[in-house]
Amino acid sequence: MISLLIVVIALGIILEIISLRRDPEKVEFDYAISERVTEPGAAFNIQAAITNKSRVPISYLAIKEILPFMAKLPDGMSYQEKKDGYHTENVCRLKGRQRKRLIMETSIEKRGVHTFKGNSIEFGDFLGFREFTMHVMNHQEIVVYPGRVDNPDLTEALASFHGDIAAKRFLIRDPILSAGCREYTGREPMKDIHWLQSARRAELIVREYEYNRQLSVSVILGVEDGGGHTDDGWLDDCCAIARTVCENLLEKGVPVNFFTNAILRRISKKQIWKCEVSAGYTGELLEGLGRISTFTGTSLDRLLEFAHRENDSDAAFIIILPAANKSGDGIADRIRRATGREVLLLQGVGS
């Protein structure tokens, strides 16, 4: 019995010595998020993979992460709330040559760029007397799109605006391109009567024209630093309106050019960001709306001048401004007089 005890103690001492000499490079840590962009409230996974490349088991291993405040934590998960987010810790054991994967499902409701940090891993010696820390600082970010606005006032305003630009399109036709002829109904103007065809058929025939002008809409999101608010909830509202407007127009076959003077977090410091949007290709726009910040690259006046200069001759305007901007009506009137085009001002709708 004593001999067995001596053997166990000796074996423990040997394993303790080996564990104290453990090379940190033999422990690998991978940290990733299952999605790069996501809808608000949609579930995604945080994946942490830890690999013990040595033959010696690790009796104690703690994976420490920093999660953003807006992340929804699983029920029962312990954490510490600090300035930079929720600090969490997952403890496990690893056998020699073992790889373990930890997966946590979460979601975020708030629009914006959110950062997850695989901060560090700690592992102990064989007997648990000492701990070793390896700092990882593997940062992963996810962009949450703005939501959509379900507001009767906005729906009515967009329907009226689309009717106005559609009517304008059908009032302007190309006299060169004719789609064919049909019988005269009595409602067509005399200038549309095709006299040669009428003589041949012994009845009045009118020309049908090809309405080939494709009207587009420029959607302008104007931001002022801070927007007169202490938080960015107003900006979330504006971005949600912008998404709803663009998707509504695209569903009706109207191409969109989007402009904003807001700085996009971590990908662009352009004074003005322009995005050309067509049906089925909205990914760039949605990610941009998710990255829009309260910082501006230029003034609202320069943004409007740029959008006017970049537009085609038939483009109408939709201007989105925060409710705190008191000059919205004046801005819309100025654009309307300068361009002679349809202008819709959306301010505070859906807030």
C-alpha positions in Angstrom: 0.0 0.0 0.0 2.8 2.3 1.0 4.7 1.4 -2.2 1.6 2.3 -4.3 1.2 5.6 -2.5 4.9 6.4 -3.2 4.4 5.6 -6.9 1.3 7.8 -7.1 3.1 10.7 -5.4 6.2 10.3 -7.7 4.0 10.2 -10.7 2.1 13.3 -9.6 5.4 15.1 -9.0 6.7 14.1 -12.5 3.4 15.3 -14.1 3.6 18.6 -12.1 7.1 19.2 -13.3 6.1 18.5 -16.9 3.1 20.8 -16.6 5.2 23.6 -15.2 7.4 23.3 -18.3 4.4 23.4 -20.6 5.1 25.5 -23.7 2.2 28.0 -24.2 2.7 27.6 -28.0 1.3 24.1 -27.6 -2.1 25.6 -26.7 -4.0 27.0 -29.7 -7.0 29.2 -29.5 -9.4 30.1 -32.4 -12.3 32.5 -32.0 -14.9 33.3 -34.6 -18.5 34.5 -35.2 -20.7 32.5 -37.5 -22.0 35.6 -39.3 -20.4 38.8 -40.6 -23.7 40.7 -40.9 -27.1 40.0 -39.5 -30.7 41.1 -39.1 -31.7 42.7 -35.8 -32.6 39.9 -33.3 -31.5 37.1 -35.6 -29.6 34.3 -33.8 -25.9 33.6 -34.5 -23.1 31.6 -32.9 -19.9 32.6 -31.2 -17.4 29.7 -31.6 -14.3 29.2 -29.5 -12.0 26.3 -30.3 -9.1 25.3 -28.0 -6.5 22.7 -28.9 -4.0 21.0 -26.6 -1.1 20.0 -29.0 1.0 18.4 -26.2 0.5 14.9 -24.7 0.1 16.3 -21.2 -3.5 16.9 -20.2 -4.6 20.3 -18.9 -6.6 19.9 -15.7 -7.8 23.5 -15.6 -8.4 25.8 -18.6 -10.5 29.0 -18.6 -11.5 30.8 -21.8 -12.2 34.5 -21.1 -14.3 36.6 -23.5 -15.6 40.1 -23.6 -19.1 40.4 -25.1 -20.7 43.7 -26.2 -23.4 45.1 -23.9 -26.1 44.6 -26.6 -25.5 40.9 -26.9 -28.2 38.6 -25.4 -26.6 36.3 -22.9 -27.8 32.7 -22.3 -29.9 32.1 -19.2 -27.8 31.3 -16.2 -24.5 32.5 -17.7 -22.3 34.2 -15.2 -20.6 37.5 -16.1 -19.0 40.6 -14.8 -20.2 44.0 -16.2 -17.2 46.3 -16.9 -16.6 49.4 -19.0 -15.8 47.5 -22.2 -18.6 44.9 -22.0 -19.6 41.7 -20.3 -16.6 39.6 -19.2 -17.4 35.9 -19.3 -15.4 32.8 -18.4 -15.8 29.2 -19.6 -13.8 26.5 -17.6 -13.0 23.1 -19.0 -10.4 20.3 -19.1 -8.4 19.0 -22.0 -6.8 15.7 -22.5 -3.5 15.3 -24.4 -3.9 16.0 -28.1 -7.5 17.0 -27.6 -9.5 19.8 -29.4 -12.6 21.2 -27.8 -15.1 23.5 -29.4 -17.4 25.8 -27.4 -20.5 27.3 -29.1 -22.7 30.0 -27.7 -25.8 31.2 -29.4 -26.7 34.9 -29.0 -28.4 37.8 -30.8 -28.4 41.6 -30.9 -31.3 43.9 -31.5 -29.5 47.2 -31.9 -28.2 48.4 -35.2 -24.5 49.0 -35.4 -21.0 47.5 -35.4 -20.5 45.2 -32.4 -17.2 43.7 -31.3 -16.6 40.3 -29.6 -13.2 39.7 -28.0 -11.5 36.4 -27.3 -9.5 38.1 -24.6 -7.3 35.5 -23.0 -7.0 31.8 -21.9 -5.7 30.6 -18.5 -4.5 27.1 -17.8 -3.1 25.7 -14.6 -0.4 23.2 -13.6 -1.3 19.5 -12.9 -1.9 20.0 -9.2 -3.7 23.3 -9.6 -1.1 25.4 -7.6 -0.3 27.8 -10.3 -2.1 29.5 -13.3 -0.7 30.7 -16.6 -2.3 33.4 -18.7 -2.0 33.7 -22.5 -3.4 36.9 -23.9 -5.1 36.4 -27.3 -7.0 39.6 -28.1 -8.8 38.0 -31.1 -11.4 40.6 -32.1 -14.4 39.7 -34.3 -17.1 42.1 -35.3 -20.6 41.8 -36.6 -22.7 44.4 -38.3 -26.4 44.5 -37.4 -28.7 45.9 -40.0 -31.3 48.5 -39.2 -34.9 47.2 -38.8 -37.8 48.1 -41.0 -40.4 50.7 -40.2 -44.0 49.7 -40.0 -45.7 53.1 -40.0 -49.0 54.0 -41.8 -47.8 57.6 -42.3 -44.6 56.4 -44.0 -46.5 53.9 -46.2 -49.0 56.5 -47.3 -46.3 59.1 -48.0 -44.3 56.6 -50.1 -47.4 55.5 -52.1 -48.3 59.1 -52.9 -44.7 59.9 -53.9 -44.4 56.8 -56.1 -47.7 57.7 -57.8 -46.3 61.2 -58.6 -43.1 59.9 -60.2 -44.9 57.2 -62.1 -47.4 59.7 -63.5 -44.5 61.9 -64.6 -42.9 58.9 -66.3 -46.0 58.2 -68.4 -46.4 61.9 -69.3 -43.0 61.8 -70.9 -42.7 59.5 -73.9 -40.2 59.0 -76.7 -41.9 59.9 -80.1 -39.3 58.0 -82.0 -40.0 54.6 -80.4 -43.4 53.2 -81.3 -44.7 50.0 -79.7 -47.4 49.5 -82.3 -50.9 50.6 -83.2 -54.4 50.0 -81.8 -58.0 51.1 -82.4 -59.0 54.6 -81.4 -61.1 54.7 -78.3 -62.0 58.4 -78.2 -59.8 59.2 -75.3 -56.5 59.7 -77.2 -55.4 63.1 -78.5 -55.7 63.7 -82.3 -52.0 64.0 -82.7 -51.7 60.3 -81.8 -53.9 59.2 -84.8 -51.9 57.2 -87.4 -53.6 58.6 -90.6 -52.0 56.2 -93.0 -53.0 53.1 -91.1 -56.5 54.6 -90.5 -56.9 55.0 -94.3 -55.8 51.5 -95.0 -58.2 50.0 -92.4 -61.1 52.4 -92.9 -61.2 53.1 -89.2 -59.3 55.4 -86.8 -56.0 53.9 -85.6 -53.7 55.5 -82.9 -50.0 54.9 -82.2 -48.8 53.3 -79.0 -45.5 54.7 -77.8 -42.7 53.1 -75.9 -42.3 54.8 -72.5 -38.6 54.2 -72.2 -37.6 56.8 -69.6 -36.5 55.1 -66.4 -36.9 57.5 -63.5 -34.7 56.9 -60.5 -34.8 58.2 -57.0 -32.0 59.7 -54.9 -32.4 58.9 -51.2 -30.4 61.3 -49.1 -29.7 60.7 -45.4 -28.5 64.0 -43.8 -26.7 63.7 -40.5 -25.4 66.5 -38.2 -22.8 65.6 -35.5 -24.8 64.3 -32.6 -28.1 65.2 -34.3 -29.1 67.3 -31.3 -29.5 64.1 -29.2 -27.4 62.6 -26.4 -27.7 59.1 -27.8 -27.9 57.6 -31.3 -31.4 56.3 -31.1 -32.4 59.0 -33.6 -29.9 57.7 -36.0 -31.2 54.2 -35.7 -34.7 55.6 -36.6 -33.3 57.4 -39.7 -31.4 54.3 -40.9 -34.6 52.2 -40.5 -36.5 54.7 -42.5 -33.8 54.7 -45.2 -33.9 50.9 -45.4 -37.7 50.9 -45.7 -37.8 53.6 -48.3 -35.1 51.9 -50.5 -36.7 48.5 -50.3 -40.1 50.0 -51.1 -38.8 51.7 -54.2 -36.9 48.6 -55.4 -40.0 46.5 -55.0 -41.7 48.8 -57.5 -38.8 48.6 -60.0 -37.4 52.1 -59.2 -33.6 52.2 -59.0 -32.1 54.0 -56.1 -28.9 56.1 -55.5 -28.2 56.5 -51.8 -26.2 59.4 -50.3 -25.1 60.3 -46.8 -22.6 62.5 -45.2 -22.2 60.2 -42.2 -18.9 58.4 -41.6 -19.1 54.6 -41.8 -17.6 52.9 -38.9 -14.3 51.0 -39.6 -14.6 50.8 -43.4 -14.8 54.3 -44.9 -13.8 57.9 -44.0 -15.2 59.4 -47.2 -16.8 62.8 -46.8 -19.9 61.5 -48.7 -20.8 57.9 -49.2 -22.7 57.0 -52.3 -24.3 53.6 -53.0 -26.1 52.5 -56.2 -28.8 50.0 -55.3 -30.8 47.7 -57.6 -33.2 44.9 -56.9 -31.5 41.8 -55.5 -28.3 43.7 -54.7 -28.9 45.4 -51.4 -26.1 43.9 -49.3 -23.8 46.9 -49.6 -26.5 49.3 -48.7 -27.7 47.3 -45.6 -24.2 46.9 -44.3 -23.5 50.6 -44.9 -26.7 51.6 -43.0 -25.5 49.3 -40.1 -22.1 51.1 -40.0 -23.4 54.7 -40.2 -22.2 56.7 -37.2 -23.1 60.1 -35.8 -19.8 61.6 -37.1 -20.0 63.5 -40.4 -17.6 63.9 -43.2 -19.1 67.2 -44.6 -22.0 69.6 -44.1 -25.6 68.9 -45.1 -25.4 71.7 -47.8 -22.4 70.0 -49.5 -24.2 66.7 -49.4 -27.2 68.1 -51.2 -25.0 69.8 -53.8 -23.1 66.6 -54.4 -26.3 64.5 -54.7 -27.8 67.0 -57.2 -24.6 67.0 -59.3 -24.4 63.2 -59.3 -28.0 62.6 -60.2 -29.3 61.9 -63.7 -31.7 64.4 -65.2 -34.9 62.6 -64.2 -34.1 61.6 -60.6 -36.5 62.6 -57.8 -35.4 63.1 -54.2 -36.3 61.7 -50.9 -34.5 63.5 -48.0 -34.3 61.9 -44.6 -33.4 64.1 -41.7 -33.5 63.7 -37.9 -36.5 65.2 -36.1 -34.2 67.7 -34.3 -33.3 69.4 -37.6 -35.6 72.5 -37.7 -34.7 73.5 -41.3 -36.1 70.4 -43.1 -39.0 72.2 -44.9 -36.7 74.9 -46.1 -34.2 72.4 -47.4 -36.9 70.5 -49.3 -38.3 73.7 -50.9 -34.8 74.8 -51.9 -34.1 71.5 -53.7 -37.6 71.6 -55.3 -37.0 75.1 -56.7 -33.5 74.4 -57.9 -34.2 71.1 -59.7 -37.9 71.2 -60.6 -38.2 67.6 -59.5 -40.4 65.7 -57.0 -39.0 66.0 -53.4 -40.3 64.1 -50.4 -39.1 65.1 -46.9 -39.2 62.4 -44.2 -38.4 63.7 -40.8 -39.2 61.9 -37.6 -41.4 59.3 -39.2 -41.3 56.0 -37.4 -39.6 57.5 -34.3 
